[in-house]
Amino acid sequence: MSTKSDLLAFATGLPKAELHLHLEGTLEPELKFALAERNGIPLDQTSVEEVKATYDFTDLTSFLAIYYPAMNVLQTADDFHDLAWAYLQRASADGVVHAEMFFDPQAHTSRGVPFETVISGYRRAAVRAQSELGVSAELIMCFLRDFSAEYAMATLMEALPYRSWIVGVGLDSDERGNPPQKFAAVFARAKAEGFFLTMHCDIDQPGSIDHIRQVLTEIEVDRIDHGTNIVENPELVALVKERGLGLTCCPVSNSFVTEQMKSDEIVALMREGVRVTINSDDPAYFGAYASANYVALAEQADLSLADLVLLASNSFEASWLTPRRRAEYLDRVAEYAAGYGVAGDVA
Protein backbone atom coordinates (compact mmCIF):
# COMPACT_ATOMS: atom_id res chain seq x y z
CA MET A 1 0.00 0.00 0.00
CA SER A 2 1.45 3.31 -1.04
CA THR A 3 -0.32 5.60 1.42
CA LYS A 4 -2.08 5.45 4.75
CA SER A 5 -5.37 6.24 3.02
CA ASP A 6 -4.87 3.25 0.69
CA LEU A 7 -4.14 1.04 3.69
CA LEU A 8 -7.22 2.32 5.51
CA ALA A 9 -9.36 1.71 2.45
CA PHE A 10 -8.11 -1.87 2.21
CA ALA A 11 -8.60 -2.52 5.91
CA THR A 12 -12.08 -1.00 5.85
CA GLY A 13 -13.24 -3.08 2.92
CA LEU A 14 -11.74 -6.27 4.33
CA PRO A 15 -14.58 -8.49 5.69
CA LYS A 16 -13.89 -9.10 9.35
CA ALA A 17 -15.40 -10.30 12.60
CA GLU A 18 -15.11 -8.29 15.80
CA LEU A 19 -14.75 -10.52 18.86
CA HIS A 20 -13.64 -8.10 21.57
CA LEU A 21 -16.03 -5.19 21.75
CA HIS A 22 -17.71 -3.85 24.88
CA LEU A 23 -21.05 -2.32 23.95
CA GLU A 24 -20.85 0.03 26.92
CA GLY A 25 -17.46 1.09 25.55
CA THR A 26 -19.07 2.38 22.35
CA LEU A 27 -20.89 5.21 24.17
CA GLU A 28 -19.75 8.19 22.13
CA PRO A 29 -20.02 11.61 23.83
CA GLU A 30 -22.73 12.79 21.44
CA LEU A 31 -24.98 9.84 22.33
CA LYS A 32 -24.13 10.28 26.00
CA PHE A 33 -25.49 13.83 25.88
CA ALA A 34 -28.58 12.75 23.93
CA LEU A 35 -29.43 10.00 26.42
CA ALA A 36 -28.75 12.27 29.39
CA GLU A 37 -31.20 14.81 27.99
CA ARG A 38 -33.78 12.12 27.21
CA ASN A 39 -33.60 10.76 30.74
CA GLY A 40 -33.16 14.04 32.60
CA ILE A 41 -29.73 13.13 33.96
CA PRO A 42 -27.33 15.98 34.75
CA LEU A 43 -23.75 15.64 33.51
CA ASP A 44 -20.58 17.18 34.86
CA GLN A 45 -19.44 18.03 31.34
CA THR A 46 -21.16 20.44 28.97
CA SER A 47 -19.42 19.65 25.67
CA VAL A 48 -17.92 16.78 23.71
CA GLU A 49 -14.51 18.35 24.21
CA GLU A 50 -14.96 18.37 27.98
CA VAL A 51 -15.98 14.70 27.94
CA LYS A 52 -12.94 13.71 25.88
CA ALA A 53 -10.68 15.74 28.16
CA THR A 54 -11.53 13.27 30.95
CA TYR A 55 -10.11 10.37 28.91
CA ASP A 56 -6.75 10.41 30.67
CA PHE A 57 -6.03 6.73 31.21
CA THR A 58 -2.75 5.30 32.45
CA ASP A 59 -3.93 1.85 33.47
CA LEU A 60 -7.03 -0.33 33.69
CA THR A 61 -8.11 1.15 37.03
CA SER A 62 -8.02 4.76 35.83
CA PHE A 63 -9.98 3.78 32.74
CA LEU A 64 -12.70 2.03 34.75
CA ALA A 65 -13.07 5.09 36.98
CA ILE A 66 -14.32 7.01 33.93
CA TYR A 67 -16.04 4.10 32.19
CA TYR A 68 -18.59 3.01 34.78
CA PRO A 69 -20.04 6.41 35.80
CA ALA A 70 -20.74 7.21 32.13
CA MET A 71 -23.21 4.31 32.00
CA ASN A 72 -25.69 6.15 34.25
CA VAL A 73 -27.31 7.65 31.14
CA LEU A 74 -28.42 4.14 30.09
CA GLN A 75 -31.84 3.68 31.68
CA THR A 76 -34.38 2.19 29.26
CA ALA A 77 -34.51 -0.60 26.70
CA ASP A 78 -34.52 2.07 24.00
CA ASP A 79 -31.28 3.47 25.40
CA PHE A 80 -29.57 0.08 25.17
CA HIS A 81 -30.99 -0.45 21.68
CA ASP A 82 -29.73 2.95 20.53
CA LEU A 83 -26.26 2.30 21.94
CA ALA A 84 -25.89 -1.07 20.22
CA TRP A 85 -27.51 0.15 17.00
CA ALA A 86 -25.10 3.09 16.76
CA TYR A 87 -22.15 0.70 17.12
CA LEU A 88 -23.51 -1.81 14.62
CA GLN A 89 -24.07 0.85 11.97
CA ARG A 90 -20.54 2.11 12.44
CA ALA A 91 -19.14 -1.42 12.46
CA SER A 92 -20.93 -2.24 9.22
CA ALA A 93 -19.39 0.79 7.54
CA ASP A 94 -16.05 -0.42 8.92
CA GLY A 95 -16.20 -3.82 7.22
CA VAL A 96 -17.41 -5.80 10.25
CA VAL A 97 -19.82 -8.47 9.01
CA HIS A 98 -20.03 -10.47 12.24
CA ALA A 99 -19.80 -9.16 15.80
CA GLU A 100 -19.72 -11.02 19.10
CA MET A 101 -20.36 -8.20 21.54
CA PHE A 102 -19.72 -8.04 25.28
CA PHE A 103 -22.27 -6.52 27.61
CA ASP A 104 -22.06 -5.99 31.38
CA PRO A 105 -25.49 -6.53 32.97
CA GLN A 106 -24.17 -6.12 36.51
CA ALA A 107 -23.02 -2.60 35.70
CA HIS A 108 -26.71 -1.85 35.25
CA THR A 109 -28.55 -4.18 37.61
CA SER A 110 -26.27 -2.95 40.42
CA ARG A 111 -27.75 0.53 39.92
CA GLY A 112 -31.35 -0.62 39.65
CA VAL A 113 -31.83 -1.23 35.93
CA PRO A 114 -33.61 -4.58 35.38
CA PHE A 115 -31.77 -7.34 33.51
CA GLU A 116 -34.68 -7.63 31.08
CA THR A 117 -34.34 -3.95 30.17
CA VAL A 118 -30.70 -4.42 29.25
CA ILE A 119 -30.99 -7.64 27.29
CA SER A 120 -34.16 -6.71 25.41
CA GLY A 121 -32.67 -3.45 24.12
CA TYR A 122 -29.45 -5.06 22.98
CA ARG A 123 -31.25 -8.02 21.43
CA ARG A 124 -33.52 -5.74 19.38
CA ALA A 125 -30.47 -4.01 17.90
CA ALA A 126 -28.80 -7.33 17.10
CA VAL A 127 -31.87 -8.59 15.24
CA ARG A 128 -32.20 -5.30 13.41
CA ALA A 129 -28.55 -5.44 12.32
CA GLN A 130 -29.12 -8.71 10.51
CA SER A 131 -32.22 -7.53 8.67
CA GLU A 132 -31.14 -3.97 7.83
CA LEU A 133 -27.34 -4.16 7.61
CA GLY A 134 -26.62 -7.80 6.82
CA VAL A 135 -24.41 -7.93 9.92
CA SER A 136 -24.74 -10.96 12.18
CA ALA A 137 -24.50 -9.98 15.82
CA GLU A 138 -24.30 -12.09 18.97
CA LEU A 139 -24.18 -11.14 22.64
CA ILE A 140 -21.60 -12.29 25.21
CA MET A 141 -22.62 -11.68 28.81
CA CYS A 142 -19.68 -10.65 30.98
CA PHE A 143 -19.44 -10.90 34.74
CA LEU A 144 -17.67 -8.11 36.60
CA ARG A 145 -14.77 -9.75 38.38
CA ASP A 146 -14.61 -7.12 41.13
CA PHE A 147 -18.07 -8.23 42.29
CA SER A 148 -18.62 -11.51 44.13
CA ALA A 149 -18.86 -14.94 42.55
CA GLU A 150 -22.29 -15.25 44.18
CA TYR A 151 -23.52 -12.17 42.31
CA ALA A 152 -22.11 -13.62 39.09
CA MET A 153 -23.98 -16.89 39.68
CA ALA A 154 -27.21 -15.01 40.39
CA THR A 155 -26.73 -13.08 37.14
CA LEU A 156 -26.18 -16.32 35.25
CA MET A 157 -29.43 -17.70 36.66
CA GLU A 158 -31.24 -14.51 35.65
CA ALA A 159 -29.91 -14.92 32.11
CA LEU A 160 -31.12 -18.48 31.57
CA PRO A 161 -34.59 -17.51 30.29
CA TYR A 162 -32.74 -15.57 27.56
CA ARG A 163 -30.33 -18.40 26.76
CA SER A 164 -31.05 -18.31 23.03
CA TRP A 165 -30.10 -14.62 22.92
CA ILE A 166 -26.66 -15.06 24.51
CA VAL A 167 -23.91 -17.03 22.74
CA GLY A 168 -21.38 -17.08 25.56
CA VAL A 169 -20.18 -15.65 28.86
CA GLY A 170 -17.05 -13.72 29.71
CA LEU A 171 -15.20 -12.09 32.59
CA ASP A 172 -13.98 -8.49 32.62
CA SER A 173 -13.32 -5.43 34.84
CA ASP A 174 -10.53 -5.02 37.40
CA GLU A 175 -8.30 -8.10 37.38
CA ARG A 176 -6.21 -7.21 40.43
CA GLY A 177 -7.02 -9.65 43.21
CA ASN A 178 -9.75 -11.25 41.11
CA PRO A 179 -8.22 -14.33 39.45
CA PRO A 180 -10.18 -16.52 37.04
CA GLN A 181 -10.50 -19.35 39.57
CA LYS A 182 -12.67 -17.07 41.75
CA PHE A 183 -15.42 -17.74 39.18
CA ALA A 184 -14.68 -21.39 38.41
CA ALA A 185 -18.06 -22.65 39.66
CA VAL A 186 -19.94 -19.97 37.71
CA PHE A 187 -18.20 -20.87 34.47
CA ALA A 188 -18.65 -24.58 35.07
CA ARG A 189 -22.39 -23.99 35.37
CA ALA A 190 -22.38 -21.78 32.28
CA LYS A 191 -20.59 -24.47 30.31
CA ALA A 192 -23.15 -27.04 31.48
CA GLU A 193 -25.88 -24.71 30.22
CA GLY A 194 -24.28 -24.66 26.77
CA PHE A 195 -22.59 -21.26 26.75
CA PHE A 196 -19.23 -20.69 25.11
CA LEU A 197 -16.60 -19.41 27.56
CA THR A 198 -14.07 -16.61 27.38
CA MET A 199 -12.20 -14.56 29.98
CA HIS A 200 -10.16 -11.38 29.98
CA CYS A 201 -6.48 -11.82 30.76
CA ASP A 202 -5.52 -8.17 30.49
CA ILE A 203 -2.04 -7.10 29.52
CA ASP A 204 0.71 -6.71 32.11
CA GLN A 205 -1.46 -7.52 35.12
CA PRO A 206 -0.04 -8.95 38.36
CA GLY A 207 0.00 -12.71 37.95
CA SER A 208 -0.75 -12.57 34.21
CA ILE A 209 0.79 -15.93 33.38
CA ASP A 210 -0.86 -17.69 36.29
CA HIS A 211 -4.21 -16.24 35.24
CA ILE A 212 -3.71 -17.44 31.67
CA ARG A 213 -2.80 -20.87 32.98
CA GLN A 214 -5.99 -20.93 35.07
CA VAL A 215 -8.25 -20.07 32.15
CA LEU A 216 -6.62 -22.76 30.02
CA THR A 217 -6.24 -25.63 32.48
CA GLU A 218 -8.90 -25.02 35.13
CA ILE A 219 -11.70 -23.07 33.44
CA GLU A 220 -10.97 -24.50 29.98
CA VAL A 221 -12.19 -21.50 28.01
CA ASP A 222 -12.99 -21.45 24.31
CA ARG A 223 -11.16 -18.15 23.77
CA ILE A 224 -8.97 -15.65 25.66
CA ASP A 225 -9.47 -11.89 25.61
CA HIS A 226 -6.22 -9.91 25.35
CA GLY A 227 -3.83 -12.60 26.62
CA THR A 228 -0.70 -11.38 24.84
CA ASN A 229 1.44 -11.90 27.96
CA ILE A 230 1.23 -15.58 27.04
CA VAL A 231 4.43 -15.05 25.02
CA GLU A 232 6.28 -15.24 28.35
CA ASN A 233 5.47 -18.96 28.61
CA PRO A 234 6.18 -21.14 25.53
CA GLU A 235 4.30 -24.10 27.03
CA LEU A 236 1.08 -22.07 27.25
CA VAL A 237 1.61 -20.74 23.72
CA ALA A 238 1.91 -24.34 22.51
CA LEU A 239 -1.29 -25.26 24.38
CA VAL A 240 -3.29 -22.42 22.85
CA LYS A 241 -1.98 -23.32 19.41
CA GLU A 242 -2.77 -27.01 19.92
CA ARG A 243 -6.34 -26.22 20.91
CA GLY A 244 -6.80 -23.68 18.12
CA LEU A 245 -7.97 -21.04 20.57
CA GLY A 246 -8.24 -17.40 19.55
CA LEU A 247 -6.72 -14.42 21.34
CA THR A 248 -8.77 -11.24 20.96
CA CYS A 249 -6.09 -8.55 20.87
CA CYS A 250 -6.73 -4.79 20.95
CA PRO A 251 -3.66 -2.83 19.79
CA VAL A 252 -4.92 0.74 20.21
CA SER A 253 -6.37 0.23 23.67
CA ASN A 254 -3.09 -1.48 24.63
CA SER A 255 -1.25 1.70 23.70
CA PHE A 256 -3.15 3.66 26.35
CA VAL A 257 -1.92 1.52 29.23
CA THR A 258 1.54 0.49 28.06
CA GLU A 259 4.36 2.23 26.22
CA GLN A 260 3.83 0.07 23.17
CA MET A 261 0.70 -1.51 21.73
CA LYS A 262 2.11 -5.02 22.18
CA SER A 263 2.66 -5.22 18.43
CA ASP A 264 5.81 -7.31 18.82
CA GLU A 265 3.96 -9.86 20.92
CA ILE A 266 0.88 -9.91 18.69
CA VAL A 267 2.91 -10.37 15.52
CA ALA A 268 5.17 -13.00 17.09
CA LEU A 269 2.11 -15.02 18.08
CA MET A 270 0.62 -14.60 14.60
CA ARG A 271 3.87 -15.78 12.97
CA GLU A 272 3.87 -18.81 15.27
CA GLY A 273 0.42 -19.80 14.08
CA VAL A 274 -1.66 -18.68 17.05
CA ARG A 275 -5.11 -17.36 16.08
CA VAL A 276 -4.62 -13.77 17.13
CA THR A 277 -7.42 -11.40 16.15
CA ILE A 278 -7.62 -7.61 16.04
CA ASN A 279 -10.44 -5.73 17.73
CA SER A 280 -11.42 -2.31 19.07
CA ASP A 281 -12.26 -3.03 22.74
CA ASP A 282 -13.85 0.28 23.90
CA PRO A 283 -13.59 2.41 20.76
CA ALA A 284 -15.51 5.44 22.02
CA TYR A 285 -12.83 5.88 24.67
CA PHE A 286 -9.74 4.84 22.72
CA GLY A 287 -10.68 6.58 19.47
CA ALA A 288 -10.27 3.67 17.08
CA TYR A 289 -12.81 1.22 15.68
CA ALA A 290 -11.90 -2.08 14.03
CA SER A 291 -10.25 -0.92 10.80
CA ALA A 292 -8.24 1.75 12.58
CA ASN A 293 -6.82 -0.98 14.83
CA TYR A 294 -5.79 -2.99 11.77
CA VAL A 295 -4.08 0.09 10.33
CA ALA A 296 -2.37 1.02 13.61
CA LEU A 297 -0.90 -2.45 13.96
CA ALA A 298 0.08 -2.60 10.28
CA GLU A 299 1.94 0.70 10.51
CA GLN A 300 3.63 -0.15 13.80
CA ALA A 301 4.75 -3.63 12.71
CA ASP A 302 5.11 -3.06 8.96
CA LEU A 303 2.55 -5.72 8.11
CA SER A 304 1.70 -6.74 4.55
CA LEU A 305 -1.77 -6.95 3.04
CA ALA A 306 -1.47 -10.72 3.32
CA ASP A 307 -0.91 -10.30 7.06
CA LEU A 308 -4.11 -8.27 7.38
CA VAL A 309 -6.00 -10.89 5.41
CA LEU A 310 -4.66 -13.56 7.75
CA LEU A 311 -5.82 -11.55 10.77
CA ALA A 312 -9.29 -11.19 9.23
CA SER A 313 -9.37 -14.93 8.53
CA ASN A 314 -8.35 -15.57 12.12
CA SER A 315 -11.28 -13.48 13.31
CA PHE A 316 -13.70 -15.92 11.70
CA GLU A 317 -11.70 -19.00 12.65
CA ALA A 318 -11.77 -17.89 16.31
CA SER A 319 -15.45 -16.92 16.21
CA TRP A 320 -18.36 -18.95 17.56
CA LEU A 321 -20.04 -19.20 14.19
CA THR A 322 -21.34 -22.50 12.89
CA PRO A 323 -18.90 -24.28 10.53
CA ARG A 324 -21.08 -23.51 7.50
CA ARG A 325 -21.36 -19.79 8.22
CA ARG A 326 -17.68 -19.59 9.10
CA ALA A 327 -16.78 -21.11 5.73
CA GLU A 328 -19.02 -18.61 3.95
CA TYR A 329 -17.28 -15.68 5.60
CA LEU A 330 -13.84 -17.11 4.91
CA ASP A 331 -14.79 -17.38 1.25
CA ARG A 332 -15.68 -13.68 1.31
CA VAL A 333 -12.28 -12.84 2.78
CA ALA A 334 -10.52 -14.93 0.13
CA GLU A 335 -12.52 -13.28 -2.65
CA TYR A 336 -11.68 -9.82 -1.33
CA ALA A 337 -7.98 -10.70 -1.03
CA ALA A 338 -7.94 -12.11 -4.57
CA GLY A 339 -9.09 -8.73 -5.82
CA TYR A 340 -5.80 -7.30 -4.52
CA GLY A 341 -3.68 -10.20 -5.75
CA VAL A 342 -2.70 -11.32 -2.27
CA ALA A 343 -4.74 -14.53 -1.88
CA GLY A 344 -1.79 -16.71 -2.84
CA ASP A 345 0.36 -15.20 -0.10
CA VAL A 346 -1.97 -16.12 2.75
CA ALA A 347 -1.16 -19.34 4.60
C-alpha positions as CSV (number, residue, x, y, z in Angstrom):
1,M,0.0,0.0,0.0
2,S,1.4,3.3,-1.0
3,T,-0.3,5.6,1.4
4,K,-2.1,5.4,4.7
5,S,-5.4,6.2,3.0
6,D,-4.9,3.3,0.7
7,L,-4.1,1.0,3.7
8,L,-7.2,2.3,5.5
9,A,-9.4,1.7,2.4
10,F,-8.1,-1.9,2.2
11,A,-8.6,-2.5,5.9
12,T,-12.1,-1.0,5.8
13,G,-13.2,-3.1,2.9
14,L,-11.7,-6.3,4.3
15,P,-14.6,-8.5,5.7
16,K,-13.9,-9.1,9.3
17,A,-15.4,-10.3,12.6
18,E,-15.1,-8.3,15.8
19,L,-14.8,-10.5,18.9
20,H,-13.6,-8.1,21.6
21,L,-16.0,-5.2,21.8
22,H,-17.7,-3.8,24.9
23,L,-21.1,-2.3,24.0
24,E,-20.8,0.0,26.9
25,G,-17.5,1.1,25.5
26,T,-19.1,2.4,22.4
27,L,-20.9,5.2,24.2
28,E,-19.8,8.2,22.1
29,P,-20.0,11.6,23.8
30,E,-22.7,12.8,21.4
31,L,-25.0,9.8,22.3
32,K,-24.1,10.3,26.0
33,F,-25.5,13.8,25.9
34,A,-28.6,12.7,23.9
35,L,-29.4,10.0,26.4
36,A,-28.8,12.3,29.4
37,E,-31.2,14.8,28.0
38,R,-33.8,12.1,27.2
39,N,-33.6,10.8,30.7
40,G,-33.2,14.0,32.6
41,I,-29.7,13.1,34.0
42,P,-27.3,16.0,34.7
43,L,-23.8,15.6,33.5
44,D,-20.6,17.2,34.9
45,Q,-19.4,18.0,31.3
46,T,-21.2,20.4,29.0
47,S,-19.4,19.6,25.7
48,V,-17.9,16.8,23.7
49,E,-14.5,18.4,24.2
50,E,-15.0,18.4,28.0
51,V,-16.0,14.7,27.9
52,K,-12.9,13.7,25.9
53,A,-10.7,15.7,28.2
54,T,-11.5,13.3,30.9
55,Y,-10.1,10.4,28.9
56,D,-6.8,10.4,30.7
57,F,-6.0,6.7,31.2
58,T,-2.7,5.3,32.5
59,D,-3.9,1.8,33.5
60,L,-7.0,-0.3,33.7
61,T,-8.1,1.2,37.0
62,S,-8.0,4.8,35.8
63,F,-10.0,3.8,32.7
64,L,-12.7,2.0,34.7
65,A,-13.1,5.1,37.0
66,I,-14.3,7.0,33.9
67,Y,-16.0,4.1,32.2
68,Y,-18.6,3.0,34.8
69,P,-20.0,6.4,35.8
70,A,-20.7,7.2,32.1
71,M,-23.2,4.3,32.0
72,N,-25.7,6.1,34.2
73,V,-27.3,7.6,31.1
74,L,-28.4,4.1,30.1
75,Q,-31.8,3.7,31.7
76,T,-34.4,2.2,29.3
77,A,-34.5,-0.6,26.7
78,D,-34.5,2.1,24.0
79,D,-31.3,3.5,25.4
80,F,-29.6,0.1,25.2
81,H,-31.0,-0.4,21.7
82,D,-29.7,2.9,20.5
83,L,-26.3,2.3,21.9
84,A,-25.9,-1.1,20.2
85,W,-27.5,0.1,17.0
86,A,-25.1,3.1,16.8
87,Y,-22.2,0.7,17.1
88,L,-23.5,-1.8,14.6
89,Q,-24.1,0.9,12.0
90,R,-20.5,2.1,12.4
91,A,-19.1,-1.4,12.5
92,S,-20.9,-2.2,9.2
93,A,-19.4,0.8,7.5
94,D,-16.0,-0.4,8.9
95,G,-16.2,-3.8,7.2
96,V,-17.4,-5.8,10.2
97,V,-19.8,-8.5,9.0
98,H,-20.0,-10.5,12.2
99,A,-19.8,-9.2,15.8
100,E,-19.7,-11.0,19.1
101,M,-20.4,-8.2,21.5
102,F,-19.7,-8.0,25.3
103,F,-22.3,-6.5,27.6
104,D,-22.1,-6.0,31.4
105,P,-25.5,-6.5,33.0
106,Q,-24.2,-6.1,36.5
107,A,-23.0,-2.6,35.7
108,H,-26.7,-1.8,35.2
109,T,-28.5,-4.2,37.6
110,S,-26.3,-2.9,40.4
111,R,-27.7,0.5,39.9
112,G,-31.4,-0.6,39.7
113,V,-31.8,-1.2,35.9
114,P,-33.6,-4.6,35.4
115,F,-31.8,-7.3,33.5
116,E,-34.7,-7.6,31.1
117,T,-34.3,-3.9,30.2
118,V,-30.7,-4.4,29.3
119,I,-31.0,-7.6,27.3
120,S,-34.2,-6.7,25.4
121,G,-32.7,-3.5,24.1
122,Y,-29.4,-5.1,23.0
123,R,-31.3,-8.0,21.4
124,R,-33.5,-5.7,19.4
125,A,-30.5,-4.0,17.9
126,A,-28.8,-7.3,17.1
127,V,-31.9,-8.6,15.2
128,R,-32.2,-5.3,13.4
129,A,-28.6,-5.4,12.3
130,Q,-29.1,-8.7,10.5
131,S,-32.2,-7.5,8.7
132,E,-31.1,-4.0,7.8
133,L,-27.3,-4.2,7.6
134,G,-26.6,-7.8,6.8
135,V,-24.4,-7.9,9.9
136,S,-24.7,-11.0,12.2
137,A,-24.5,-10.0,15.8
138,E,-24.3,-12.1,19.0
139,L,-24.2,-11.1,22.6
140,I,-21.6,-12.3,25.2
141,M,-22.6,-11.7,28.8
142,C,-19.7,-10.7,31.0
143,F,-19.4,-10.9,34.7
144,L,-17.7,-8.1,36.6
145,R,-14.8,-9.7,38.4
146,D,-14.6,-7.1,41.1
147,F,-18.1,-8.2,42.3
148,S,-18.6,-11.5,44.1
149,A,-18.9,-14.9,42.5
150,E,-22.3,-15.3,44.2
151,Y,-23.5,-12.2,42.3
152,A,-22.1,-13.6,39.1
153,M,-24.0,-16.9,39.7
154,A,-27.2,-15.0,40.4
155,T,-26.7,-13.1,37.1
156,L,-26.2,-16.3,35.2
157,M,-29.4,-17.7,36.7
158,E,-31.2,-14.5,35.6
159,A,-29.9,-14.9,32.1
160,L,-31.1,-18.5,31.6
161,P,-34.6,-17.5,30.3
162,Y,-32.7,-15.6,27.6
163,R,-30.3,-18.4,26.8
164,S,-31.1,-18.3,23.0
165,W,-30.1,-14.6,22.9
166,I,-26.7,-15.1,24.5
167,V,-23.9,-17.0,22.7
168,G,-21.4,-17.1,25.6
169,V,-20.2,-15.7,28.9
170,G,-17.0,-13.7,29.7
171,L,-15.2,-12.1,32.6
172,D,-14.0,-8.5,32.6
173,S,-13.3,-5.4,34.8
174,D,-10.5,-5.0,37.4
175,E,-8.3,-8.1,37.4
176,R,-6.2,-7.2,40.4
177,G,-7.0,-9.7,43.2
178,N,-9.7,-11.3,41.1
179,P,-8.2,-14.3,39.5
180,P,-10.2,-16.5,37.0
181,Q,-10.5,-19.3,39.6
182,K,-12.7,-17.1,41.7
183,F,-15.4,-17.7,39.2
184,A,-14.7,-21.4,38.4
185,A,-18.1,-22.6,39.7
186,V,-19.9,-20.0,37.7
187,F,-18.2,-20.9,34.5
188,A,-18.6,-24.6,35.1
189,R,-22.4,-24.0,35.4
190,A,-22.4,-21.8,32.3
191,K,-20.6,-24.5,30.3
192,A,-23.1,-27.0,31.5
193,E,-25.9,-24.7,30.2
194,G,-24.3,-24.7,26.8
195,F,-22.6,-21.3,26.8
196,F,-19.2,-20.7,25.1
197,L,-16.6,-19.4,27.6
198,T,-14.1,-16.6,27.4
199,M,-12.2,-14.6,30.0
200,H,-10.2,-11.4,30.0
201,C,-6.5,-11.8,30.8
202,D,-5.5,-8.2,30.5
203,I,-2.0,-7.1,29.5
204,D,0.7,-6.7,32.1
205,Q,-1.5,-7.5,35.1
206,P,0.0,-9.0,38.4
207,G,0.0,-12.7,38.0
208,S,-0.8,-12.6,34.2
209,I,0.8,-15.9,33.4
210,D,-0.9,-17.7,36.3
211,H,-4.2,-16.2,35.2
212,I,-3.7,-17.4,31.7
213,R,-2.8,-20.9,33.0
214,Q,-6.0,-20.9,35.1
215,V,-8.2,-20.1,32.2
216,L,-6.6,-22.8,30.0
217,T,-6.2,-25.6,32.5
218,E,-8.9,-25.0,35.1
219,I,-11.7,-23.1,33.4
220,E,-11.0,-24.5,30.0
221,V,-12.2,-21.5,28.0
222,D,-13.0,-21.4,24.3
223,R,-11.2,-18.1,23.8
224,I,-9.0,-15.6,25.7
225,D,-9.5,-11.9,25.6
226,H,-6.2,-9.9,25.3
227,G,-3.8,-12.6,26.6
228,T,-0.7,-11.4,24.8
229,N,1.4,-11.9,28.0
230,I,1.2,-15.6,27.0
231,V,4.4,-15.1,25.0
232,E,6.3,-15.2,28.3
233,N,5.5,-19.0,28.6
234,P,6.2,-21.1,25.5
235,E,4.3,-24.1,27.0
236,L,1.1,-22.1,27.2
237,V,1.6,-20.7,23.7
238,A,1.9,-24.3,22.5
239,L,-1.3,-25.3,24.4
240,V,-3.3,-22.4,22.9
241,K,-2.0,-23.3,19.4
242,E,-2.8,-27.0,19.9
243,R,-6.3,-26.2,20.9
244,G,-6.8,-23.7,18.1
245,L,-8.0,-21.0,20.6
246,G,-8.2,-17.4,19.5
247,L,-6.7,-14.4,21.3
248,T,-8.8,-11.2,21.0
249,C,-6.1,-8.6,20.9
250,C,-6.7,-4.8,21.0
251,P,-3.7,-2.8,19.8
252,V,-4.9,0.7,20.2
253,S,-6.4,0.2,23.7
254,N,-3.1,-1.5,24.6
255,S,-1.3,1.7,23.7
256,F,-3.1,3.7,26.4
257,V,-1.9,1.5,29.2
258,T,1.5,0.5,28.1
259,E,4.4,2.2,26.2
260,Q,3.8,0.1,23.2
261,M,0.7,-1.5,21.7
262,K,2.1,-5.0,22.2
263,S,2.7,-5.2,18.4
264,D,5.8,-7.3,18.8
265,E,4.0,-9.9,20.9
266,I,0.9,-9.9,18.7
267,V,2.9,-10.4,15.5
268,A,5.2,-13.0,17.1
269,L,2.1,-15.0,18.1
270,M,0.6,-14.6,14.6
271,R,3.9,-15.8,13.0
272,E,3.9,-18.8,15.3
273,G,0.4,-19.8,14.1
274,V,-1.7,-18.7,17.0
275,R,-5.1,-17.4,16.1
276,V,-4.6,-13.8,17.1
277,T,-7.4,-11.4,16.2
278,I,-7.6,-7.6,16.0
279,N,-10.4,-5.7,17.7
280,S,-11.4,-2.3,19.1
281,D,-12.3,-3.0,22.7
282,D,-13.8,0.3,23.9
283,P,-13.6,2.4,20.8
284,A,-15.5,5.4,22.0
285,Y,-12.8,5.9,24.7
286,F,-9.7,4.8,22.7
287,G,-10.7,6.6,19.5
288,A,-10.3,3.7,17.1
289,Y,-12.8,1.2,15.7
290,A,-11.9,-2.1,14.0
291,S,-10.3,-0.9,10.8
292,A,-8.2,1.8,12.6
293,N,-6.8,-1.0,14.8
294,Y,-5.8,-3.0,11.8
295,V,-4.1,0.1,10.3
296,A,-2.4,1.0,13.6
297,L,-0.9,-2.4,14.0
298,A,0.1,-2.6,10.3
299,E,1.9,0.7,10.5
300,Q,3.6,-0.2,13.8
301,A,4.7,-3.6,12.7
302,D,5.1,-3.1,9.0
303,L,2.5,-5.7,8.1
304,S,1.7,-6.7,4.5
305,L,-1.8,-6.9,3.0
306,A,-1.5,-10.7,3.3
307,D,-0.9,-10.3,7.1
308,L,-4.1,-8.3,7.4
309,V,-6.0,-10.9,5.4
310,L,-4.7,-13.6,7.8
311,L,-5.8,-11.5,10.8
312,A,-9.3,-11.2,9.2
313,S,-9.4,-14.9,8.5
314,N,-8.3,-15.6,12.1
315,S,-11.3,-13.5,13.3
316,F,-13.7,-15.9,11.7
317,E,-11.7,-19.0,12.7
318,A,-11.8,-17.9,16.3
319,S,-15.5,-16.9,16.2
320,W,-18.4,-18.9,17.6
321,L,-20.0,-19.2,14.2
322,T,-21.3,-22.5,12.9
323,P,-18.9,-24.3,10.5
324,R,-21.1,-23.5,7.5
325,R,-21.4,-19.8,8.2
326,R,-17.7,-19.6,9.1
327,A,-16.8,-21.1,5.7
328,E,-19.0,-18.6,3.9
329,Y,-17.3,-15.7,5.6
330,L,-13.8,-17.1,4.9
331,D,-14.8,-17.4,1.3
332,R,-15.7,-13.7,1.3
333,V,-12.3,-12.8,2.8
334,A,-10.5,-14.9,0.1
335,E,-12.5,-13.3,-2.6
336,Y,-11.7,-9.8,-1.3
337,A,-8.0,-10.7,-1.0
338,A,-7.9,-12.1,-4.6
339,G,-9.1,-8.7,-5.8
340,Y,-5.8,-7.3,-4.5
341,G,-3.7,-10.2,-5.8
342,V,-2.7,-11.3,-2.3
343,A,-4.7,-14.5,-1.9
344,G,-1.8,-16.7,-2.8
345,D,0.4,-15.2,-0.1
346,V,-2.0,-16.1,2.8
347,A,-1.2,-19.3,4.6
